[in-house]
Amino acid sequence: MLSVYQGNRDESNYVDEAQAKQDAECLYEAGEKRWGTDEAQFMTVLCTRNRNHLLRVFDEYRKIADKDITESIKSEMSGDLEDALLAIVKCMRSRTAYFAERLYKSMKGLGTDDDTLIRLMVSRCEIDMIDIKADFKRMYGKSLYAFIKGDTSGDYRKVLLLLCGGDD
């Protein structure tokens, strides 16, 4: 988490093709190719490279390892580190799809993860809620609005529905 909090991510859009291939090979050698895992290498690449560069690294990784980077992370890591690295990969691929998935998981099944639901609705409502709602509907076949309406009640529901911005 310190790597993420340090804010050392390159925010440009520049992709160095040679560096992307090298990063993909480094990730492969740090995980799939060896016994044990060099977590530091994963942290360095995933926490410092820009989004476009990482998308290219993920493509190159698939060519080298013949599997998706998420599959490798799942097989090489565990616990909070696995969760954090998977979240980074998902956010790089589609931030709004990542938040749609988190919202879905906060409400599916019995009970509601109110902390996650509130945090996401409040933090994203003025940023990208329209896109999150579109991804939510595409991914789960039901609108976020309808999901919230069916999972909550009272004033809590009213506030969340207002933050949601209406039904699709």
C-alpha positions in Angstrom: 0.0 0.0 0.0 2.9 2.3 0.6 3.9 2.1 -3.0 0.4 3.3 -4.0 0.2 6.0 -1.4 3.6 7.5 -2.4 2.0 8.7 -5.6 5.0 7.8 -7.8 2.8 6.7 -10.7 3.7 8.3 -14.1 0.7 10.3 -15.1 1.6 10.7 -18.8 0.1 8.8 -21.7 3.5 7.8 -23.1 4.1 4.1 -23.9 7.7 2.9 -24.5 7.2 -0.3 -26.4 10.6 -1.7 -25.5 10.1 -0.9 -21.8 6.6 -2.5 -21.9 8.1 -5.7 -23.3 10.8 -5.6 -20.7 8.3 -4.9 -17.9 6.2 -7.9 -19.1 9.3 -10.1 -19.1 10.3 -8.9 -15.6 6.9 -9.7 -14.3 7.0 -13.2 -15.9 10.4 -13.8 -14.4 9.4 -12.5 -11.0 6.4 -14.8 -10.8 5.5 -17.6 -13.2 9.0 -18.5 -14.3 10.5 -19.0 -10.9 10.0 -20.8 -7.6 8.5 -18.2 -5.3 7.6 -14.7 -6.2 9.4 -11.4 -6.3 6.6 -9.3 -5.0 8.7 -6.1 -5.2 9.0 -6.4 -8.9 5.2 -6.6 -9.3 4.8 -3.6 -7.0 7.4 -1.5 -8.9 5.8 -2.1 -12.3 2.1 -1.9 -11.2 2.5 1.1 -8.9 4.7 3.4 -11.0 3.8 2.9 -14.7 1.1 4.9 -16.4 -2.2 3.4 -17.5 -1.5 3.2 -21.2 1.9 1.6 -20.5 0.4 -1.0 -18.2 -2.3 -1.9 -20.7 0.6 -2.6 -23.2 2.5 -4.6 -20.5 -0.6 -6.7 -19.9 -0.9 -7.5 -23.6 2.8 -8.4 -23.8 2.5 -10.5 -20.6 -0.3 -12.5 -22.2 2.0 -13.3 -25.2 4.9 -14.3 -23.0 3.1 -16.2 -20.3 0.2 -17.5 -22.4 -2.1 -16.4 -19.6 -3.6 -13.1 -18.3 -1.8 -11.1 -15.7 -4.7 -11.6 -13.3 -4.4 -15.4 -13.5 -0.7 -15.1 -12.6 -1.4 -12.7 -9.7 -4.0 -15.1 -8.3 -1.6 -18.1 -8.5 1.4 -16.2 -7.2 0.0 -14.0 -4.5 -2.5 -14.3 -1.7 -4.3 -12.2 0.9 -4.3 -8.4 0.9 -1.4 -8.2 -1.6 -3.3 -10.3 -4.1 -6.4 -8.1 -3.6 -4.4 -4.9 -4.0 -2.6 -6.0 -7.2 -5.9 -7.3 -8.7 -7.6 -4.0 -7.9 -4.7 -2.1 -9.6 -5.0 -4.2 -12.8 -8.8 -3.9 -12.8 -8.6 -0.1 -12.4 -6.1 0.2 -15.1 -8.3 -1.8 -17.5 -11.5 0.1 -16.6 -11.9 2.2 -13.5 -15.7 2.4 -13.9 -16.1 -1.3 -14.3 -14.0 -1.8 -11.2 -16.3 0.5 -9.2 -19.4 -1.2 -10.7 -18.1 -4.5 -9.5 -17.4 -3.2 -6.0 -20.9 -1.7 -5.8 -22.4 -5.0 -6.9 -20.4 -6.9 -4.4 -21.4 -4.5 -1.6 -25.1 -5.3 -2.2 -25.3 -8.9 -3.5 -26.5 -11.7 -1.3 -27.8 -11.3 2.2 -27.0 -8.0 3.9 -25.3 -5.0 2.6 -21.7 -3.8 3.0 -22.9 -0.3 4.0 -19.4 1.1 4.4 -18.3 0.2 0.9 -21.6 1.3 -0.6 -21.6 4.7 1.1 -17.9 5.3 0.4 -18.3 4.5 -3.3 -21.5 6.4 -3.9 -20.3 9.5 -2.1 -16.8 9.5 -3.6 -17.8 8.8 -7.2 -21.2 10.6 -7.6 -19.7 13.8 -9.0 -16.9 12.1 -10.9 -18.0 9.2 -13.0 -21.3 7.8 -11.7 -22.9 8.0 -15.2 -20.2 5.7 -16.6 -20.3 3.4 -13.5 -24.0 3.1 -13.9 -23.6 2.1 -17.6 -21.0 -0.5 -16.7 -23.1 -1.8 -13.9 -26.1 -2.3 -16.2 -23.9 -3.9 -18.9 -22.2 -6.2 -16.4 -25.2 -7.3 -14.2 -28.2 -6.7 -16.4 -29.9 -4.5 -13.9 -29.6 -0.8 -13.2 -27.6 0.4 -10.2 -30.6 2.4 -9.3 -32.9 -0.7 -9.2 -30.2 -2.6 -7.2 -30.0 0.1 -4.6 -33.8 0.4 -4.4 -34.1 -3.3 -3.8 -31.4 -3.5 -1.3 -31.9 -0.5 1.0 -34.8 1.4 2.6 -35.9 4.6 4.2 -33.9 7.9 4.1 -30.7 5.8 3.5 -32.3 4.6 0.2 -33.4 8.1 -0.7 -29.9 9.6 -0.3 -28.3 6.8 -2.2 -30.7 7.1 -5.1 -30.1 10.8 -5.2 -26.4 10.2 -5.4 -27.0 7.6 -8.1 -28.6 10.3 -10.2 -31.7 8.5 -11.3 -32.6 5.3 -13.1 -31.2 4.4 -16.5 
